[in-house]
Amino acid sequence: MAKQDVVADNLQKAFVCPKCRCKDAQVRRLFVNSAGFLNFMPVIFYSVTFTLCGYTEFYDELAYKKQTEQAAEKIRAVQEI
């Protein structure tokens, strides 16, 4: 990660491998072109690969950001009570 990537940092810190329980992971940002006639916008995914066993999971950037924003809103709502 050349520049600071908050999503990648959060993914690296937040997950534990479901196979081997390893907490050390390598996160990569992947750009994939969508298959549309005039839609050349890249879809961005993050791969989380656990270094002990090599198990990899993929996360859609937009879905991940939306989920984390919704979680933050719930936390703020609870704190206001």
C-alpha positions as CSV (number, residue, x, y, z in Angstrom):
1,M,0.0,0.0,0.0
2,A,1.8,3.0,-1.3
3,K,-0.5,5.6,0.2
4,Q,-2.6,5.4,3.4
5,D,-5.6,3.2,2.7
6,V,-8.1,3.2,5.6
7,V,-10.2,0.3,4.3
8,A,-7.1,-1.9,3.9
9,D,-5.9,-1.0,7.3
10,N,-9.3,-1.8,8.9
11,L,-9.5,-5.1,7.0
12,Q,-6.1,-6.2,8.1
13,K,-6.8,-5.4,11.8
14,A,-10.4,-6.7,11.9
15,F,-10.2,-10.3,10.7
16,V,-9.1,-13.7,12.0
17,C,-8.8,-16.6,9.6
18,P,-11.7,-19.0,9.9
19,K,-9.5,-22.0,9.0
20,C,-6.3,-21.5,11.1
21,R,-7.2,-18.6,13.4
22,C,-4.2,-16.6,12.1
23,K,-4.5,-12.9,12.6
24,D,-1.6,-11.9,10.3
25,A,-3.0,-11.0,6.9
26,Q,-1.9,-9.3,3.7
27,V,-4.5,-7.0,2.1
28,R,-4.4,-6.1,-1.6
29,R,-6.6,-3.7,-3.5
30,L,-7.9,-5.1,-6.9
31,F,-9.4,-3.2,-9.8
32,V,-11.8,-5.1,-12.0
33,N,-13.5,-3.7,-15.1
34,S,-17.2,-4.3,-15.1
35,A,-18.8,-5.9,-18.1
36,G,-21.1,-3.2,-19.5
37,F,-21.4,-1.7,-22.9
38,L,-20.6,1.9,-21.9
39,N,-19.7,1.2,-18.3
40,F,-15.9,1.3,-17.9
41,M,-15.9,2.2,-14.2
42,P,-13.7,-0.2,-12.3
43,V,-15.1,-2.3,-9.5
44,I,-12.8,-2.3,-6.5
45,F,-12.3,-5.3,-4.4
46,Y,-10.0,-6.0,-1.4
47,S,-8.4,-9.4,-1.0
48,V,-7.5,-10.5,2.5
49,T,-5.0,-13.4,2.5
50,F,-3.9,-15.0,5.7
51,T,-0.2,-15.6,5.8
52,L,-0.2,-18.9,7.7
53,C,-2.5,-20.9,5.5
54,G,-3.1,-18.8,2.4
55,Y,-6.9,-18.7,2.8
56,T,-8.3,-15.6,0.9
57,E,-11.5,-13.7,1.2
58,F,-12.7,-10.9,-1.2
59,Y,-14.6,-7.8,-0.2
60,D,-16.4,-5.3,-2.4
61,E,-15.2,-1.8,-1.5
62,L,-18.5,0.0,-1.9
63,A,-20.4,-2.7,0.1
64,Y,-17.7,-2.6,2.9
65,K,-17.8,1.2,3.1
66,K,-21.6,1.2,3.3
67,Q,-21.7,-1.4,6.0
68,T,-19.1,0.4,8.1
69,E,-20.9,3.7,7.7
70,Q,-24.2,2.1,8.8
71,A,-22.4,0.6,11.9
72,A,-21.0,4.0,12.8
73,E,-24.4,5.6,12.5
74,K,-25.9,2.9,14.9
75,I,-23.1,3.6,17.4
76,R,-23.7,7.3,17.2
77,A,-27.5,6.8,17.7
78,V,-26.8,4.6,20.8
79,Q,-24.4,7.2,22.2
80,E,-27.0,10.0,21.9
81,I,-29.5,8.1,24.1
